[in-house]
Amino acid sequence: MYENQALISTQTGKIYYISEYGDSDDLPDDIEESEDYIDIPHKYELDLGKSLVFDFVSERIPDELDKVSHIFRRKGAYSRYKALLDHIGLLDEWHNYEDTRQREALLNWCSETNIEVFG
């Protein structure tokens, strides 16, 4: 979340990526101080982290809620969670659910931020 950043130009709509690992795009000189660039929120800022997992589990496999809660008490939870979903045949459904919810959240953010989305 803090290693990478994406900004959108309010003038052109172009998205710029900044990474602590040095693989950033060619950035405009004024990107740090200009108000023409808006930070695109990370999925956790849009409440699309663990709460999204529990929404999915509650809707699709409520009998596994205790097991998933236990999984998320330790490090490496997402890989174990995905292994569980793969084992019960719901991994593709999870990916579709996650993609749909992320798209909805980003479209809502764009609307609230007055960013027009085409396509």
N, C-alpha and C positions, 0 to 999 in steps of 0.2 A: 504494500500500500504506500509506503514512504520511499520506496526505491525507484518508482516510476511515476510519471505524471503526464497527463494529456491536457492540452489547452486547445480551445477553439477560437479562431479569430472571428470577432463579431462583424468584421468588415468583409471578409472573403469566404468564411465558412471552412477554411482550411484547418485541419487538425494537426497539431505539432506534438511530438512525443519527446519527453525529456527523461533520461535514465541516469542513475548514479553510476552505471557501468560504462558510460561514455558512448553508447550507441544511439545518441540522440540525433534527430533530424537536423538539417541546417536550419537554425533558428533565426528569426528576425532580431536585429540588434535591440529593439525596444520591448521585447517580450516580457522582461522582468518588471518594467515600470509602467507600461502602457495599460490603460483600462480597456483596450481593444481586444484583450484576450481573457477568456474565462476558463477557470479550471473545470475540467470534466470530472464529476465525482467518481470516486472508486466505488465498487459494488458494495463495500461495507458501509459507506456513507449513505447509500440508498437502501440500507437495511436488507441487503441481499446475501448476507452471510449465513450464519447459523440459523437465523430465524426462518430463512427460506427452506432450509433442510427440514426443520420441524413442521413447517406448513405442509410440505410434500408428504412427510411421513404421516402426519395427522390425517391427511386426505386419502392417501393411497394404502398405507399399511399401518393403521393405528395399533395393531397388535404388537408391532415392533418398536413402539415408542420408548419403552424402558430400555431396550437393547441399544437403540440409537443414542439415548441420553447417556448411557454408560460409555459408549464409544467416544462421545464428545467431552469426556472428562479428562482425556489424556492427549498428548501430542500425537500427530499423525492421524487425526480423526477422519479427515476427508478421504484419505486412501482406504481406511478400514470401512468407512461408510459406503464408498463406491464398490468395494469388494462385496459387501453385503448385498447391495442392489444388484450387482452382476450375478451373484449366487441365486437370487430369487427372480432374476429375469426382468428387472425394472431399470437397469442402468440407462438404456436408450430413452425410456420414458422420463427419467430424471433429467437427462440432458435437454430434452425438448421442453420440459417444465421450466428448468433454469433459464434457458434461452428466451422463452416467452416472457417470463417474469422480468428478466433483465431488460428486454426490449420495451416492455410496458413502463418500467420505472424510468428508463432513459427518455422515452417519449414524454412522460409526465414532467420530468426535469426540464426538457427542452421547452415545453409549453410554459412552465412556470418562469423560465429564464428568457422567454420571448425569442427563442431560437426556432426558425422555420426549418422544418424537415421535409425534404422532397424524396419521394419514392418509397 
